[in-house]
């Protein structure tokens, strides 16, 4: 029997539908949690499944699960003793004063309402983690913004595990940012415009005419968006995604943000100051799940190897994170993050289309360009639907770069 209220069936139906939707959401979450623990308890651990869970809608859901899954995604053995250091590390480190200044400016990275004493204790732990990793890895150079990444791990997994995870991350995903110079960081930034060009040449050409460059995305890239997003839930959701994927995925995510804001950019005055100011102010209400799905799709459609020719700087392959990443990829090809994304993307295509290029650079025809743009958006939405169906839920810089 349909429920009715005195004013008619509208409000009551809304409450009824809302309750059913919430129940369905909770059921999907429970299903995903069960699948995550099943993958964790497999012998050997099903890392491919964990990557799919981290990429799919909602990510890893809770910090409790992240404490279990993040080490698996980075191939860190949690039973190993944590890294240790000698005494007087703060007195001996050449980076101590800069780290101290950056950490003191990081108040907004801690949860609002956290007692001052607790926050100050965590800041001391943050300093210790950073100095210890730098001492143990003299080839690494501190950069402003590194602390934004470290504090995310500290808040989620605690000091002991954060040290091990961030050390592995620093020697792989973040390795390019920790060189003595910014050459490799600039090289990664140089992938941004080619990605945009593949999807939306009009937007690319407008930005090129405005001479805006890519510096607006620097803090996004080197902090994994931790410095620019105010909601910690969005930060850890992106960390789930980035940890499960190729080291260059953050630049693809940066590209989809710019593509998402196409109309805002095109409505700007075509000059560097105007476009830079707009893009520097990242919206806090982005449709994160849709953008995550679209970034994964674009990575498969336009992998770094196909964009390298268009990237402005060419670097030695053995010095980039994309090459050192191989050091900790699991032996099975099915457990490589690139493979997870490719399998997910291929699931969107009809069998007869799987051998064809999904998107091609739409230079020659305005209507082709519009069709491609629409296809890209549709693929992003379809990716979410497919994953839901399958899973039932789905260098130390001299300049002050950050306020």
C-alpha positions in Angstrom: 0.0 0.0 0.0 1.3 3.5 -0.9 1.9 5.8 2.0 0.1 9.2 2.1 0.4 12.3 4.1 -2.3 14.8 5.0 -0.9 17.2 2.4 -0.8 14.5 -0.3 1.7 11.9 -1.3 4.6 14.1 -2.4 6.5 14.7 0.9 5.9 11.2 2.3 7.0 9.7 -1.0 10.1 11.8 -0.9 10.9 10.5 2.6 10.1 6.9 1.6 12.3 7.1 -1.5 15.1 8.8 0.5 15.0 6.0 3.0 15.1 3.3 0.3 18.0 5.1 -1.4 19.9 5.3 1.9 19.3 1.6 2.6 20.5 0.7 -0.9 23.6 2.9 -0.4 24.4 1.2 2.9 24.0 -2.2 1.3 26.4 -1.3 -1.5 28.9 -0.1 1.0 28.7 -3.2 3.1 29.1 -5.3 -0.1 32.2 -3.3 -1.1 33.7 -3.6 2.4 33.2 -7.4 2.3 34.9 -7.6 -1.1 37.9 -5.5 0.2 38.4 -7.8 3.1 38.1 -10.8 0.9 40.9 -9.4 -1.3 43.0 -8.6 1.8 42.5 -12.1 3.2 43.3 -13.9 -0.1 46.6 -15.8 -0.2 48.4 -14.1 -1.8 46.6 -10.8 -1.3 44.6 -9.9 -4.4 46.2 -6.6 -5.1 44.5 -6.2 -8.4 41.1 -6.3 -6.7 42.3 -3.8 -4.1 43.3 -1.5 -6.9 39.9 -1.8 -8.5 38.3 -1.0 -5.1 40.5 2.1 -4.6 39.7 3.4 -8.1 36.0 2.6 -8.1 33.3 4.9 -6.7 33.8 5.8 -3.1 37.4 4.5 -3.0 38.4 2.7 0.2 35.5 4.2 2.2 37.2 4.5 5.7 40.5 5.2 7.2 40.4 1.9 9.0 40.4 0.2 5.6 43.1 2.6 4.2 45.4 1.5 7.0 45.2 -2.0 5.7 45.1 -1.4 2.0 47.5 1.5 1.4 50.5 -0.6 2.4 49.4 -3.3 0.0 49.1 -0.8 -2.9 52.7 0.4 -2.1 54.0 -3.1 -1.5 55.1 -2.2 2.1 55.3 -5.0 4.6 53.6 -3.7 7.8 55.4 -6.3 9.9 58.8 -4.9 9.2 60.2 -2.6 11.9 59.8 1.1 11.2 62.8 3.1 9.9 64.9 4.5 12.7 67.5 7.2 13.0 70.3 8.3 15.3 70.1 11.1 17.8 70.1 14.9 17.2 68.5 14.6 13.8 67.0 18.1 14.0 70.4 19.6 14.9 72.2 17.9 12.0 69.6 18.3 9.2 70.2 21.0 6.7 66.4 21.0 6.0 65.2 21.4 9.6 64.5 25.2 9.5 62.5 25.0 6.3 60.6 22.0 7.4 59.8 23.7 10.7 58.5 26.8 8.9 56.3 24.8 6.6 54.9 22.6 9.3 54.1 25.7 11.4 52.1 27.0 8.5 50.1 23.8 8.1 47.5 24.4 10.8 44.5 24.2 8.3 45.6 20.6 7.3 44.5 19.4 10.7 40.9 18.7 11.6 39.0 21.7 12.8 38.4 21.5 16.6 41.4 19.3 17.2 42.8 20.1 20.7 45.9 22.3 20.4 48.0 19.9 22.4 47.1 17.0 20.1 47.7 19.1 17.0 51.1 20.3 18.3 52.1 16.7 19.0 51.2 15.6 15.5 53.2 18.6 14.1 56.3 17.3 16.0 55.7 13.8 14.5 55.3 15.4 11.1 58.8 17.0 11.4 60.4 13.8 12.6 58.9 11.7 9.7 60.2 14.2 7.1 63.7 14.5 8.6 64.0 10.8 9.0 63.1 10.0 5.4 65.5 12.7 4.1 68.3 11.4 6.3 67.8 7.8 5.2 67.6 8.8 1.5 70.3 11.5 0.8 69.4 11.5 -2.9 66.0 13.0 -2.0 65.7 16.8 -1.7 62.9 18.4 0.4 60.5 20.7 -1.4 57.8 22.9 -0.1 54.5 21.1 -0.3 56.1 17.7 0.6 54.7 18.2 4.1 51.2 18.4 2.7 51.5 14.8 1.5 53.2 13.5 4.6 50.5 15.0 6.9 47.8 13.2 5.0 49.5 9.8 5.7 50.2 10.8 9.3 46.5 11.6 10.0 45.3 8.4 8.3 47.8 5.7 9.4 49.8 7.2 12.3 53.5 8.0 12.6 55.0 4.5 12.5 53.3 3.3 9.3 53.3 6.8 7.7 57.1 6.8 7.8 57.3 3.5 5.9 54.6 4.4 3.4 55.9 7.9 2.6 59.5 6.6 2.3 58.3 4.2 -0.4 56.2 6.9 -2.0 59.1 9.3 -2.0 61.4 7.0 -3.8 58.8 6.1 -6.5 55.7 8.2 -7.2 57.2 11.5 -5.8 60.8 10.8 -6.9 60.8 13.4 -9.7 59.7 16.2 -7.3 62.6 15.5 -5.0 65.4 16.1 -7.4 67.9 19.0 -6.8 66.2 20.9 -9.6 62.6 21.2 -10.9 63.5 19.9 -14.4 61.6 16.6 -14.0 58.7 18.3 -12.2 58.4 20.7 -15.2 58.6 17.7 -17.5 55.5 16.2 -15.8 53.7 19.5 -16.0 54.4 19.5 -19.7 52.0 16.6 -20.1 49.0 18.8 -19.1 48.5 20.7 -22.3 48.9 17.7 -24.6 46.1 15.9 -22.7 43.8 18.9 -22.9 44.7 19.3 -26.6 43.7 15.7 -27.4 40.2 16.2 -25.9 39.5 19.9 -26.5 41.7 21.7 -29.0 39.6 24.9 -28.7 40.3 25.1 -25.0 44.0 24.2 -25.5 44.4 26.9 -28.2 42.7 29.5 -26.0 45.1 28.7 -23.1 48.0 28.8 -25.4 46.9 32.2 -26.7 46.6 33.5 -23.1 50.1 32.2 -22.4 48.9 30.9 -19.1 51.4 28.1 -18.9 51.0 25.3 -16.4 52.3 26.8 -13.1 48.8 27.1 -11.8 48.8 23.3 -11.5 52.1 23.0 -9.7 50.7 22.9 -6.2 48.0 20.5 -7.3 50.6 18.1 -8.7 53.3 18.1 -6.0 50.9 17.9 -3.1 48.5 15.5 -4.7 45.9 18.2 -4.3 46.3 18.1 -0.5 47.3 21.8 -0.3 44.3 23.1 -2.3 41.4 21.0 -1.1 39.8 22.0 2.2 37.7 18.9 2.8 39.9 16.0 4.0 37.5 13.4 2.7 38.2 14.6 -0.9 41.9 14.5 -0.3 42.0 10.9 0.9 39.6 9.9 -1.8 42.1 11.2 -4.4 45.0 9.4 -2.5 43.1 6.1 -2.8 42.9 6.7 -6.6 46.5 7.9 -7.0 48.1 5.1 -4.9 46.2 2.6 -7.1 47.4 4.1 -10.4 50.4 5.1 -12.4 52.6 7.9 -10.9 51.5 10.3 -13.7 47.8 10.0 -12.8 47.7 13.3 -10.8 48.5 15.2 -14.0 45.6 13.5 -15.8 43.4 14.5 -12.9 44.6 18.1 -13.2 43.7 18.0 -16.9 40.2 16.8 -16.3 39.6 19.6 -13.8 40.6 22.1 -16.5 38.4 20.4 -19.0 35.5 20.4 -16.6 35.9 24.2 -16.2 36.0 24.7 -20.0 33.2 27.3 -20.2 34.6 29.3 -17.3 38.0 29.5 -19.0 36.6 30.4 -22.4 34.5 33.1 -20.8 37.7 34.7 -19.3 39.6 37.5 -20.9 42.3 35.8 -23.0 45.3 37.0 -21.0 47.6 35.2 -18.7 46.6 37.1 -15.5 42.9 36.4 -15.9 43.2 32.7 -16.8 45.8 32.0 -14.2 43.7 33.6 -11.5 40.7 31.5 -12.4 42.5 28.2 -12.6 44.5 28.9 -9.4 41.2 29.0 -7.5 40.2 25.4 -7.5 36.5 24.8 -6.8 35.7 22.8 -3.7 32.5 21.3 -5.0 33.9 19.4 -7.9 32.2 16.1 -9.0 35.1 14.1 -7.8 33.8 10.6 -8.7 33.0 11.6 -12.2 36.4 13.3 -12.7 38.2 10.3 -11.2 36.5 8.1 -13.7 37.2 10.4 -16.6 40.9 10.7 -15.6 41.2 6.9 -15.7 39.6 6.8 -19.1 41.9 9.5 -20.5 45.0 7.7 -19.2 44.0 4.6 -21.1 43.0 6.5 -24.3 46.1 8.7 -24.2 48.9 7.0 -22.2 52.0 8.9 -21.4 54.0 7.0 -24.1 51.7 8.6 -26.7 52.0 12.1 -25.3 55.7 12.1 -24.7 56.5 13.7 -28.1 54.3 16.6 -27.3 55.7 17.2 -23.8 58.1 20.1 -24.1 61.0 18.6 -22.2 62.6 15.2 -22.8 64.3 13.5 -19.8 66.3 10.4 -19.4 63.8 7.6 -18.8 65.7 6.0 -15.9 65.3 9.2 -13.9 61.6 9.5 -14.0 59.0 8.1 -11.6 57.4 6.3 -14.4 60.5 4.1 -14.7 61.3 3.6 -11.1 57.7 2.6 -10.5 58.6 -0.7 -12.1 60.7 -1.5 -9.1 57.7 -2.2 -6.9 55.1 -3.3 -9.5 54.0 -6.8 -8.6 55.2 -9.6 -10.9 51.8 -10.4 -12.3 50.8 -8.2 -15.2 47.3 -8.5 -14.0 48.2 -6.7 -10.8 49.7 -3.7 -12.5 47.6 -0.6 -12.0 47.7 0.2 -15.7 46.2 -3.1 -16.5 43.4 -2.5 -14.0 42.5 0.7 -15.7 42.7 -0.9 -19.2 40.5 -3.7 -18.2 37.9 -1.4 -16.7 38.0 0.9 -19.8 37.8 -2.0 -22.2 34.7 -3.2 -20.4 32.9 -0.1 -21.7 33.4 -0.9 -25.3 31.5 -3.2 -27.6 33.6 -6.2 -28.7 33.8 -5.0 -32.3 35.2 -1.6 -31.1 37.9 -2.9 -28.7 40.6 -2.9 -31.3 39.8 0.7 -32.5 41.1 3.9 -31.1 38.3 5.4 -29.0 39.3 9.0 -29.3 41.4 10.7 -31.9 42.8 14.2 -32.0 39.8 16.1 -33.4 41.6 18.8 -35.4 40.0 18.6 -38.7 36.3 18.9 -38.1 34.3 20.9 -35.7 31.5 18.4 -35.5 34.0 15.5 -34.9 35.4 17.6 -32.1 32.0 18.1 -30.5 31.2 14.4 -30.8 34.5 13.4 -29.2 33.9 15.8 -26.3 30.5 14.3 -25.8 31.9 10.8 -26.0 34.5 11.5 -23.4 31.8 12.7 -20.9 29.7 9.7 -21.7 32.6 7.4 -21.1 33.2 8.9 -17.7 29.6 8.3 -16.7 29.6 4.8 -18.2 32.8 3.9 -16.3 31.0 4.6 -13.0 28.0 2.5 -14.1 30.2 -0.4 -15.2 32.2 -0.4 -12.0 29.1 -0.2 -9.9 27.6 -3.1 -11.7 30.7 -5.2 -11.3 31.4 -4.4 -7.7 28.0 -3.5 -6.4 29.5 -0.2 -5.4 31.4 0.9 -7.2 63.4 20.7 -4.5 63.2 22.4 -1.7 62.2 25.5 -3.6 63.8 28.9 -3.0 60.5 30.7 -3.7 57.7 30.6 -1.3 55.3 28.5 -3.4 52.5 28.1 -0.9 50.9 30.7 1.4 
